[in-house]
Amino acid sequence: MCWKQMAPAKYDKGQKEKGTNLDDHPNLVTECRYEAIDLWFYLDILSYQLDCKDSRIAELEFEVNRWKERAKR
């Protein structure tokens, strides 16, 4: 999905949940901080997932090379 597909729906959903227009929101700084905390966790988990993927790829590459060496015998 792209920005044009995701952003309007998320904005409209937030408007309904919060019941206020962002222009009138009394505490945007705090809300931004909460969003930044969420983003931090998303990035931390994504980093972990990528590390796991990289480790698994390295394991599989090792196994492929090991089997290639065996096949040469």
C-alpha positions in Angstrom: 0.0 0.0 0.0 1.1 3.6 -0.6 0.7 6.8 1.3 -2.4 7.9 -0.6 -4.1 4.7 0.2 -3.1 4.4 3.9 -3.0 8.0 5.2 -6.5 9.2 4.6 -8.1 6.1 6.1 -5.8 6.3 9.2 -6.5 10.0 9.6 -10.2 9.5 9.3 -10.1 6.6 11.8 -8.1 8.8 14.2 -10.6 11.6 13.9 -13.5 9.3 14.8 -11.5 7.8 17.8 -10.3 11.1 19.2 -13.5 13.0 18.3 -11.6 16.1 17.5 -9.9 17.8 14.6 -6.1 17.7 14.8 -6.1 21.5 14.5 -8.0 21.6 17.8 -6.1 18.9 19.6 -5.0 20.1 23.0 -2.0 17.9 23.5 -0.3 17.1 20.2 3.2 17.1 21.7 2.3 14.3 24.1 0.5 12.4 21.3 3.6 12.7 19.1 5.7 11.3 22.0 3.4 8.3 22.3 3.6 7.8 18.5 7.4 8.0 18.7 7.4 5.3 21.4 5.3 3.1 19.3 7.6 3.7 16.3 10.6 2.8 18.5 9.1 -0.6 19.4 8.2 -1.2 15.7 11.7 -0.5 14.6 13.2 -2.6 17.4 11.1 -5.6 16.5 11.8 -5.1 12.8 15.5 -5.0 13.5 15.2 -8.2 15.5 13.3 -9.9 12.6 15.9 -8.8 10.1 18.7 -10.1 12.3 16.9 -13.4 12.5 16.4 -13.5 8.8 20.1 -12.7 8.2 21.2 -15.4 10.6 18.9 -18.0 8.9 20.2 -17.0 5.5 23.8 -17.4 6.7 22.9 -20.9 8.1 21.3 -22.0 4.9 24.2 -20.7 2.8 26.6 -22.6 5.0 24.5 -25.8 4.5 24.3 -25.3 0.7 28.1 -24.9 0.5 28.6 -27.9 2.7 26.4 -30.0 0.4 28.2 -28.7 -2.6 31.5 -29.8 -1.2 30.1 -33.2 -0.4 28.7 -33.5 -4.0 32.2 -32.9 -5.4 33.6 -36.0 -3.6 
